[in-house]
Amino acid sequence: METNTKLSVGSALASLGGAGIVVGALLGAGQLGRPWSFLVGFVLGVATGIGSVLTISGLVERRALR
């Protein structure tokens, strides 16, 4: 994956995942019911984690290319 692609996809995933976690906490995602609250939290956590890793990897590659 190219550096610019990593940065754009990673920042989008991290932003959407982080916003989803905040909005989910405000709207009561923990009140959804046992399996659904776990799935929503898991998916948002994975999206945020993958997005953070992709963004940091893209930044490191961009720095190494200079």
Stockholm file with secondary structure:
# STOCKHOLM 1.0

chainA/1-66         METNTKLSVGSALASLGGAGIVVGALLGAGQLGRPWSFLVGFVLGVATGIGSVLTISGLVERRALR
#=GR chainA/1-66 SS CCHHHHHHHHHHHHHHHHHHHHHHHHHTGGGSCHHHHHHHHHHHHHHHHHHHHHHHHHHHHHHHHC
#=GC SS_cons        CCHHHHHHHHHHHHHHHHHHHHHHHHHTGGGSCHHHHHHHHHHHHHHHHHHHHHHHHHHHHHHHHC
//
